[in-house]
Every structure is written in structure tokens, then in C-alpha cells.
């Protein structure tokens, strides 16, 4: 069953605004991954995090592995039209073999 | 170029028919995965394989079958027992496998196959 809560489910913003989304769980994670999916395509890996407190950037994207190991955050600064899509978090619970996925955040940008 | 390929892009299934979705990777990854994605939903794991000739059921394996005869290939068969097969199917691979590096897993996805029922 679903073990990750991703929020918000959708966002409608103006071009140039900053974006924040997060994933939370009651379980402890040892890996957090953030993906972006365009319509009809497979998810593309944006950022991978492996250590509590880790803060990693990829261009205008920054993600953090929460210090409690139960959450992760993704921020996008100065959004542009090509940022439109669905963003998924995924994580590996400590001791588990498989990844669990959030339900995604759909980002829409008004030019 | 290294990557994961899935074919076909679109697949149509008739009532009672088995269909097979192809997934190939040249990343030398040990582990491969099949996920199902329904509109507005997250990804649900169907089957996964951490090593050649071995695979395990995921959360929604009923009505599906897989094989892992080669490291590079992990085909998924959607059988006639799967009563609601219409979905977007995603294949992924990772280095996790049995290498002991599970804590550093990074999964990469293919472009997906959309299966539609006629």
C-alpha cells in the first residue's frame, strides 16, 4: 500500500515563481530519489539523495534528505515553461528491497 | 548510447490475448523492474529481478508473467487473466541487484509502453 505522502497533488504557478514540494512518511528511509515525468514518457531522474541532511542541487532544482530520514523536499527556483510536468518522489525504506513512490505533484505554469 | 529501451510504444490487445512487452538495457545493471501507471496515479510494482534467472512478485503481479534469461532483457507478458490491462507500463533498471549497494540504488526508467484493449 501507499507509504509515501507527496504534496501538493497539483500546483498552478506563474512563470518565474519558485516551487516547493515534499514527501513524508512514518517510515525511515535511506534513499530518496526525485523524478520528472512528461506526458507519455518515462520518469527522468533529477536528483538522488543517500544521506540524512544531504542537500543536492541540479541547476535550478534543489532537493534535501530530511534530517529525520522520514521526509524529503524538492525546490525549483525561477520556474520556466519546460518545468511543466509531474514530479515524483521515490524512496527506499531502511531494510526494504524495493522503492516506494509518491503519487506525484502535477506542475502547471502560466506564462 | 547507454539506456533502457521499451517496445512497442503502443500496443493493442484483443480480448483473451496474451501480449509481451519488451525491455532491454545496456547499462550493465543487475536489477530490472516493471511498473504499471494508471492515470493520476503513482507507480505500482508488478515484478522485479535482481539477477539473471531469478525474479520476484511485486505488489500487483496477478495476471502478469516475466522471464530473465539475459542480464540485458526483462520481458513482461500481460496474460488474458489480467482483466484490466489498459495502462502505461514502465520498465526500470538499477545497480542495486545483489551487489550489496542497495543503499545507493538509483533507478532509471525506459520510455514506457501504452497498452490499450480493443
Boltz contact constraints between the chains, C-beta under 6 A:
constraints:
  - contact:
      token1: [A, 30]
      token2: [B, 103]
      max_distance: 6.0
  - contact:
      token1: [A, 31]
      token2: [B, 105]
      max_distance: 6.0
  - contact:
      token1: [A, 41]
      token2: [B, 111]
      max_distance: 6.0
  - contact:
      token1: [A, 42]
      token2: [B, 90]
      max_distance: 6.0
  - contact:
      token1: [A, 42]
      token2: [B, 109]
      max_distance: 6.0
  - contact:
      token1: [A, 42]
      token2: [B, 110]
      max_distance: 6.0
  - contact:
      token1: [A, 42]
      token2: [B, 111]
      max_distance: 6.0
  - contact:
      token1: [A, 42]
      token2: [B, 112]
      max_distance: 6.0
  - contact:
      token1: [A, 43]
      token2: [B, 109]
      max_distance: 6.0
  - contact:
      token1: [A, 48]
      token2: [B, 106]
      max_distance: 6.0
  - contact:
      token1: [A, 50]
      token2: [B, 104]
      max_distance: 6.0
  - contact:
      token1: [A, 98]
      token2: [B, 45]
      max_distance: 6.0
  - contact:
      token1: [A, 101]
      token2: [B, 42]
      max_distance: 6.0
  - contact:
      token1: [A, 101]
      token2: [B, 43]
      max_distance: 6.0
  - contact:
      token1: [A, 102]
      token2: [B, 42]
      max_distance: 6.0
  - contact:
      token1: [A, 103]
      token2: [B, 42]
      max_distance: 6.0
  - contact:
      token1: [A, 104]
      token2: [B, 42]
      max_distance: 6.0
